[in-house]
């Protein structure tokens, strides 16, 4: 029998989903831009940083990867992973042993590369992305969906919307994700009332709406 899902556990499952997805989304974009920095436009990494509110300074393509992954900014992957690890520890009883082990392994990977000054390359990024993909699979490998699954999915989808809007993509995809978020919201908080949004609205308005929904759901 599963433990009762407390507000604290729900909040940490939600942020576990967000933090893992933040690393994944960021590294996928970094990997994409890395090829552009090498062959097409050297300054494309700087523009990516500007879109995400971080300053990236590099002298070569390899330096771009190092700066993106481990430099002192808000998207430092080692720091975000440490948050994800803490989220997982707090909500440990709702995470299967394989997923928890892979989360600890991923945190150790970032710690190792940071402490040993290992060079960040596309092989390391592929290793991280592969492990995150395994974690998603392990987290959702259940015959029956419980409340904890919904909070993980919610965090993952909210981060998708957040990242998508921050890198300046159009709002259509964000609206598709919002529909899925609203479906989860209706399950977790069926009596709550929320205002719908459309593609013409400012991205920050959409993000604020999502955050308000989350706050209400955690209260439930």
Secondary structure as UniProt FT lines:
FT   HELIX           7..39
FT   TURN            42..43
FT   HELIX           44..52
FT   HELIX           61..70
FT   TURN            74..75
FT   HELIX           77..90
FT   HELIX           92..94
FT   HELIX           97..115
FT   TURN            116..117
FT   HELIX           122..139
FT   HELIX           147..166
FT   TURN            167..168
FT   HELIX           171..188
FT   TURN            190..191
FT   TURN            199..200
FT   HELIX           203..219
//
